[in-house]
Amino acid sequence: GATKDMGKMLGGDEEKDPDAAKKEEERQEALRQEEEERKAKYAKMEAEREVMRQGIRDKYGIKKKEEKEAEAQAALEANAEGSLTRPKKAIPPGCGDEEEEEEESILDTVIKYLPGPLQDMFKK
């Protein structure tokens, strides 16, 4: 009987368990279920902590980090309104059209001052 065990240790034929696949699937399902329970537990704990944090914030008038950043950004934008170094804003609609009209009127003005034969060439 000892040689049979030695053969298994050396990578010989092993006895196949017919229910091995079923057991492995059950084990994987149990692991998934435990992971979901763990996540739910920590989500519940974090929600309780957030309620407590919000109570403290309300009591002492403290603002969240995101709220502070939003207010700071709004203050910077308000201060930068009259500044020469403020960030450039997008061109409002319709502004680009005016430039084209100005270019056409400038071209027309230049053509007016050209001699007659040159005016005819540019008009064509």
VENTA-V496614 format. One line per field, one symbol per residue. ss: DSSP state (h for helix, s for strand, l for the rest). phi: phi as a letter, one per 40 degrees, with the letter a starting at -180 (. if undefined). psi: psi as a letter, one per 20 degrees, with the letter a starting at -180 (. if undefined). A space follows every 50 residues. Layout:
ss->???
phi->???
psi->???
//
This chain:
ss->lhhhhhhhhllllllllllhhhhhhhhhhhhhhhhhhhhhhhhhhhhhhh hhhhhhhhhhllllhhhhhhhhhhhhhhhhhhllllllllllllhhhhhh hhhhhhhhhhhhlllhhhhhhhhl
phi->.cccccccccgccbcccccccccccccccccccccccccccccccccccc ccccccdccbgcbcdcccccccccccccccdcccbcccbccccgcccccc cccccccccccdcccdcccccccc
psi->hhhghhhhhjkapqppohjgggggghggggggghgghgggghggghgggh ggghgggggjkqqqghggggggghgghghigjqhjqqqrqpqqihhhhgg hggghggggghhiqqghhghghh.
//
